[in-house]
Amino acid sequence: MVPIDLYLGFIAATFILCIIPGPVVTWLVATGIRFGPRASLTGLAGTTGALSLHMVLTVLGLAPLLAALGPWTVALKLVGAAYLIWLGIQSWRAPYDPMDEDTEPSSRPTIDLLLRRGFLISVTNPKTLAFYAAFFPQFVSPAAPATPQLIILAVTFIAVSTISDGAYAVGAGALAPWLKSRRAQTIRNKVSGAVLALAGLGLAFSRR
């Protein structure tokens, strides 16, 4: 089992990261605006499928690595913390990216199309797996087997992410203007950058 302090910290960090809108949320909101919450929730099923695949790959890849490293696990966690700080700086400096609301076809998309599009948007994010590889080890205790801990963390991450993204999907109409404006996007980039960088710093110093 994951130590309770690490688990609660993981839930808090995951929640903060998930409520900061990213590419998946932006697409879900755009879909909800044009075709309604049912279409957006259908797309959410596709993005959750991709997230589940990422979680399986993360557990399969990290479990043997953490077991092999043994006493060098702390070094891996410091590298991961440094990567989180770097992502934070990149997010803080990210320029405004105008979002096109007319990227969907004019006709109402089928369930199959929404599922495939949601899956592809989520699974093709090049930073995702690297982020998970840096994020998850921070909350794994070296005093217990890594695999059960990673499975618990992965299931928790899927649950929190799905609930958060689902809230955006349902509330798409009300949230769309906030998500798409230049000011909102700038605030989002600054907040997400600060959260990632501070999390990386805090995790790095807590390992010493």
N, C-alpha and C positions, 0 to 999 in steps of 0.2 A: 504494500500500500504506500501511497505517497504521504509523507509527513504532513500533518494538517496545516502547519504554517506555510509550507511550500504550496500546498494545494489551494489554500485561500488566496495566496499571492498570485497564483496562476489564474484563478478565476477573475480576480480584479484586473490583472493586466490584460487578459483576453477580452474582457468586457470593454475596457477602454479602447483597445485596438479595433474591436469590431464596430463600435458606434461611430468611429471616424470614417466617413464615406470614402470608398475606393472605387475602382473600375466596375466591380460587380454591383455594388449598390447603385452607382450611376446608371448602369444599364437597366437594373430592375425598376428604378424610379421612372426612367424614360418609357419603359414598356408599360408600366402601370398608368402613366398619364395618357398614352395613346389608346390602350386597349383594355384598361380596367384592372382591378386588383387580382381577378382570377388569372388573367394572362401573366401578370407579374409573379404570382405564386407558382404558376406552372414553370416559369423560368427559374424560380428559386429551387425547384426540384432538380433541375439540371445543374445549377451551380453547386448544390449540396452534394450531388453525385461526384462531381469533380473534386470537391473538398475531401470527400471520403476516400477517394483514390489517393490524394496527396497524403492523407493521414496514414494509410496503409504503407505507402512507400517510406514515409518518415519513420514509422515504427520499425519496419524491416531493415532500414538502413542505419538508424541510430543505435538500436539495441546491441548488435554485435560490436559496433564501434566503441560504445561506452564500456562494454565488457572487456574489450581488448586493451583499452587504454589504462584501466585500473587507476593507479595513483596519478596518472597524467590527465585525468578527467577535468581537474580544475583548470589546466592550461587550455583545454578545448572550450571550457565555459568562458574563459577570458577572451578567447578569439571570437566567440559568439557575441559577447557583450560589445566588443569593438565593432563588430559588423552592425549591431543594432544602432550604435552611435553614428556610424557612417550613413545608414539608411535615414536616420533622423536629420542629419545635415543635408542630405540630398532632398528630402521632403521639404525642409525649411526653405531651400533655395529654388524649389521647383517653380517654373514660370506659369502664368495663366494659360490654361488650355481650354479654348472655347468648345463647348459640347454641342454637337449637331443633333437636334431633336428629330430630324427626318431620316435617320439611318435605317429605320424599319421599313419594310415594304408597305405600300399604301393599303393593300388588302389585309384583312385580319389574319395573322399568322396561325398556323395549325399548332396543335399541341406538340407534335413531333418536332416542328421547327423551333418552337420555344425551348424545348428540352435540349435539343442539339446545340442551339445558340448559347444557352446558359452554360452548358457543359464546356463548350469550347472557349468561351470568354474567361471562365474560371481556370481551366486546366492549362491554358497557354500562357499564363502570367509567368514570365521568366524568373521573377524574384521570389516566387512563392516557396518553392522547396528549399532554397537557400535560407530564406527567412525562418522557416520551421526548424531547419537544422541548427540555426543559431539560437532560436527562442526556447525550444523544448528542453535542451539539456540544462538550462538555468534552474529548472524546477525538478530535476531528478536527483534524489539523494543517493550518494555513492554507497551508503550503508545497506542498501537493499537492491535486489535484482532490478535491472533497468526495464526489462520488457513489460512486466505488469504495470509499472509506473507510467510508461509511455502509452500503454493502451488506455489507461484511465484518463490521462491528459488529452489524448486524441479524441476520445468519446466526448469529453467535456468541451473541447474546443469546437467540435461539430455542433453540439447542442447550443452553446452560447452564440456561435456564429449564425446558425439557422434562425434562432429566435430574433436576433438583432436585425438580420437581413429581411426576415419576414415582416418585422415592424415597419421597415422602410417600404417594403413592397405594398403593404396595405395602406400606408399613409402617403403614397407617392404624390397624389395631387397637391396636398398641402405642403410637402417638403420640396417639391421640384424647383420653385423659384429660389429658395435658399441655396440649394445645391448647385445651381447653374450660374449664379451671378459671379462676377469677377471678385467682388468683396468677399463673398462666402467661400469661394475657392481659395483665396489667399489666406483667410482665417483658418480654413481646414488644413492647408499645407503647413502653416506655422504651428498649429496645435499638434498635429500628428508628428511633425518633426521634433517638437519639444518633448512630447511623450516618449518617443523612441529613444532620443538621446539621453534623457534623464533616466529612463529605465535601464539603458545600457550602462550608464555611469553607476547607478545604484547597485546593479547586479555585479559589476566588476569590483567595486570596493567591498561588497559583502562577502566576496570569495577570498579576500586576503586575510 
